[in-house]
Amino acid sequence: MSGAQVFARGLRRLVLNRQGTEAQIFLLTPGGEGFLYLRSDGFAHFAQGLGAEEVAGFALGKGRVELRFHDGSALTLRYRLGRWVRVLHFS
């Protein structure tokens, strides 16, 4: 199972700010609940929290979050018609 598939299984909710510079991804893992905080703007670019060490890179935009994992897989989260949708990419 790829990193994106494992991460996608624990997803519960996605919260983005209006500018598309911050995101909180709420997760449920066997160890408990938590969230991954992502920030990307002119001053900072970092991930912290639950699962941050699994993420090799990320990109934020208005209505979308793209996560890249160390094994080459990617997970895209986006809002469509007011609901969030997850899309897995494998390479």
N, C-alpha and C positions, 0 to 999 in steps of 0.2 A: 504494500500500500504506500502510495507516495505521501510526501509531506502535506501537500494540498488536500488530499483526501482525508488524512487524519485530522487536520485542522478544521476542515469543513464539518466533520461529524460533531464537533463540540460547539459550533456556532449557535448562539441564541438570539442575539440582537445586534444591530448596527446603528450607531448614532454619529452623525456628521454635523459639523458646524456649517453655517450658511456660506462662509467664504471658501470652504473646501480645504482648509489648512489643518484641521484637527479631526480625529476620528476615535471613537471608542468602540471596540468590538467585544461584546460580552460573550464569555465562554463558559461551558460546563465541562469539566474534566473529571476523571476518576478521583483526582486529589481534592476536588472542590470547585467552587465557583470563583470567577475573577474576570478581569478584563485586560485587553491589550490596548494601550494608549499610543496613538501615532500622531506625530506632529511634523509638518513640513511647510515651512514658509521661508522668508528671506533671512530669518535669524536662527532657525534651528531645523534639523532633520534627524529625528530619532524615534525609536520604538522602545517602549518600556512596559513592563507588566508581564502577565501570564502569556507565555509563548513567544516572548520577544527574541529569545535565543534561537528559535526555530526559523525565524524570518530572515532571509538573506538580504532583502531589499523590498521597498514598497513605493508606491506612487499614489498621491491623493489628488482628487479633482472634485468638481461640483457633482455630487450625486454618485461618486464611484470611489472604490478603493481597490488597488491592485497589489497583491502580496506575492512575492517570489520566494521560493524556498531553496535550500542548499542542494537538493537533488534535481533541480531544474524545473520542477513543476511550478505552476502559478495558479492563484485563486483570485478571481475578480468578483467583487461585491458591488452591486449597484442598485439604485432605486429605479423602479419602473412602475408608473401609475401608483405612486405612493407606497409601494411595498418593495422590500429589498429582495434581490435575486442573486444567487451565487452561480458562478460559471467556473468550471475547472478546466485548466489547460495543462497538457502534459507535453514534455519534450524529451 
